[in-house]
Amino acid sequence: MRKEFAKTVIDRMQTDPRVAVVIAAISRDLFPRTDRVVDVGIREQALIGVAGGLALTGLRPVVHTYAPFLVERPFEQIKLDLGHQEVGAVLVSIGASYDDPVWGRTHQAPGDVALIDTLPGWTVHVPGHTDEVGPLVEDALNRDDRVYIRLSLHENSQAYPTGQGFTEVRRGRKGVVLAVGPVLDRVVKAVEQEQADVTVLYASTVRPFDGDGLRRALDETERSDVLLVEPYLEGTSAHVVNEALEEVPHRLRSLGVKRHLELHAYGTAEDHDAAHDLDVVGISTAVRSFFHR
């Protein structure tokens, strides 16, 4: 995903003089040395401040580093230098929640989307396949607003259409499973293993949230039961699901990186998935307990 992102941006820089790249040491080997590629070093607050300044001059800054260094460490600058100044930028992260656990907790950011969600006016993309990255980046470069794109080392076996609506992957009658980004394959396998008669909806764009699409899917089911599976902090999208269904009696269960679990062993990404019930076994258990009643 990272290579596809860089290729898309570099290609666009050849024809669009507005596009500038701001990095903080990470991925500097992927971008050419030009006056529109700025490496601020490991100064993440400056990373966002520079992007805000570039945006004020009319450029379209693309800001890139690991998720905790892009969202958590410079959050005040995101809030003020971009949001409060009402300028746009494209923030593109790598590392996801725990893609590289060998580096420890410093390189993990399961709360990044939830943190961005506290600020108004953001579009958030969570691609689940490399082939989804290019179209999402191109769309972000065509805009002037604030966009967060969360890349991962993990991906689904195939790409799906990008955009702001849900893609129906499977149709059933007993409720809906919402799968975000790279968890889709695990969700589908879990649903098939449990022979659950449910609709599976996929999203690579989580903000804005496709409330209309969710309501339409539930109109075709016998129960208004929703299982939300996200590859970051559990319950991050629970509030927008509830808002979309505020006039519909419904049940909601959220799966994601557990809020009460702080892992101190590095392990592998797969170990972390298992601990947070985000592997096929954990998702299967949730499907069985939530829908088979």
N, C-alpha and C positions, 0 to 999 in steps of 0.2 A: 504493500500500500504506500509506503514512504517513497519508493522509487517512482511510482506512478504519479503521486502528488508532485514530486519535484519535476518530472518530465513535463507535466501539464503546465506548471507555472513557467518553466523555462521557455517552452514553446510560445506561451502567451506573451512573454516579455519581448519576443522578437517583433511582435506586431502592435503591442499596447504599451505606450510609454508611461502610462499611469502606474503600472505594476512595479512594486518594489518589494524586496524580501528583507526581513529583519530576523536574524538568528542569534542564538546565544551559545556559540561553540558547537552545538549539536548539528549534525548533517551538513557541515560546511563543505565536505567533499562532494556533495551532490549539486552544488550551485556554482556557477562561474564567478570569477573575480571581476566584478564590474562595479560601477558607481551606484548601481541600483540593488546591490546585495550588501547589506550592512551587518557585520558580525560584532556585537557589543561585548562578546566574551561572556563570562558567567556573571552577568549583571541583569537579572531578570526584571527588576523594577525599571531599569533603563530600557530594557527591551520593549516594554509597553509604552513608556514615555516617548521613545523615539518613534514608535508606530503612530502614536497620537499626533506628534508633530508633523510627520509625513502626511497624514490624512488631512491635517489642517491646510496643507499646501495644495491639496487636490489630488494627491497620489492615492493609490489603492494598496496599502501595505498588507503583505502576507507575513504573518508572525509565526515562528515555528520553534518548538523545542519539546522536551518531555512534559507530559501533562501537569505534574506537580509544580514544575518551574514556569509553566505558561499560565496556569490558572490560580493555583493556591498561593504561591509566594508573592506574585505581583497583583493580588486581587484588588488592593486599594487603587492601583493605577488603572486597572481595567474599569473599575467603577467611576473614577474621576477623569482620567485622560482620554478615555474613549466614550463611556456612557454619558457622563455629565457634560462633556463638551459636545455631545451629539455628533460624533464623527464615527466613521465606519472602519473596519479592518476585518481581515480573515485570519482567525487564529486556528492553527493546525497543530494538533498534538500527536505525539507517539507515546507508547508505553501503556496506554489504557489503564485499567485498574491495577494490574500486576503482571503485565507481559514479561517483564524482566525481573523476577523476584530475587535473582542472584545479587542485585544491587541493593536490596533491602528496602525498608519502608520509605526511604527518601525518594525513591523512584516510583512510588505507587500513588495513585490518585483516584480511588473509587468515588470520591465525593465531588469530582470536577463538574459534572453536569448539574448536580444539585446546587452547586455554588453559583454557576452561571445562571441558573434558573431563578436566583434571587434578584436578578437585574432585568429591567424591561428591555424589550426590543431586540432580543437575540434570536437568530435562527441556529438550530443545532442539528448537525448531521452525524450519524453514527453508521458509516458504511460497513456492510457485512461481507464485501468481496472487493478485490482489487479493481475489477471492471466498473464498480460503482463510484470509485474515487474520482476519475477524470471528469465525468459529467457533473458531479457535485462541486468540484473545485471550479470548473468553468462557470457554473451558475453563480457561485460566490463571487468570482472575479467580475461578473457582469453587473453586480449590484453595488450599492453604496452604503449598505447597512452593516451591522455587526453580525458576523457568522463564526460559529465554532464548529470545526470538523475534527472528530475524534477517530484517529487511525489506530489500528491494532495489528499485531502479528498474526492473529487468528482470524480465520474467515470461513464462510460457508462454501459448499461445493459448487455453487453457481450464483451468478449475479441476478438481481431482480431490478425492475424499473425504478429509477430514482425519482424523487419528487416528494410532495408534501402529503400524499395520500397513502393509505395502507394498500398493500398487495395481498390479495387472498391466495394463500398457498394451499389451503385444505378447507373443505366445508363440512360442517357437522350440525347437530341439532341441540346439543346439551350445553352450549356456552361457547366462549371465545378465549383463545390464548393469544396474547399480544407478545410477539417476539421482536426484540430490538437488535439490529445489527448482527454481530457474529454469533449470537446464541441460537439462530434459527435452526440450523441442522440438528442441534441437540434437542431442541423443542420438538421438531418433527419426529425424530427417532423415539423420543419418550412417549409422544402421543400414539405412535404406531405400536410400540411395545405394550402400552396399556389398552390398546384397541378403544381409545376414547373417541366418542362421537362428538367431536368439537370442531369448531372453525379455528384455523390458525391464520392470523394476520401478521404480516411482516412490515416493519418500518425501518428505513434508513434515515428518515427525517423525523425527529421527535418534537421539535419546536419549529414552527407551530404544530400543535397536536391535532390530528385528524379526528376530531370528535364526531363529525358527521359520518365518517366512514365506520367508526365503532358502532354508532347507533344503527346504521343500516345493517351491519352484520348481525347485531343482536335482534333486529326485527325478524330475521330469518331463523332464529333459534327458539327453542321452547323455554329456555331459562336465561335470565340475565346474569349469568355468572362469568366473571372475567378473571383470568389468571395472567398477571403481568410479569414478564420475564425480561429483565434488563441486565446488561453486563457491567453495571456500576451499582452505586448504593441502592439498597432495596427501598422501594417506595418512592423513588425519585419522581416518577410520573403518576403516582397515586392521586395526587390532588387534581391533575388535569383529567384523569379518567372520571373521578367523582364529579367534577364540574360538568363534563360532557353528559353524564348520566344523572344529573341532579333531579330530573323529573321522572326517572326510571328506577323503581325499586330493584336493587342489584346487590350482588355479593362480589367482593374484590379481595384477591390475595396477591401479594407482591413477592416476587423472588428477585434477589440481587445480592450484592456483597453485604453480608450481615452487619448491622449497625453495632451489635454488642460483641463482635468477635474481632479481637486484635491479635493477629498471628505474629509470633516472634521467630518462627522457623522459616528460613528462606524457601526451601523446597523448590518445586516447579510450578508453573502456571496451572498445570493440571491438578497438582496437590491443593492449590488454593481454590480452584473450581469445586473440588470435592468437599473441602471444608465449608464452603458457602452454599452447598447444594445447588451449584450451577453446572454440574456434570449431568450426564444422562440419568444416572441413578437418582440423584437428588430431584431433578425435574420430574422424573417418572413417579417418584413418591408423592410429590405435590399434585400432579395430575390425578393420581389414583385417589388421594384423600379428598381432593376438592370437588371433583366431578362425579365420582362414583358414589352416589348417595341415593 
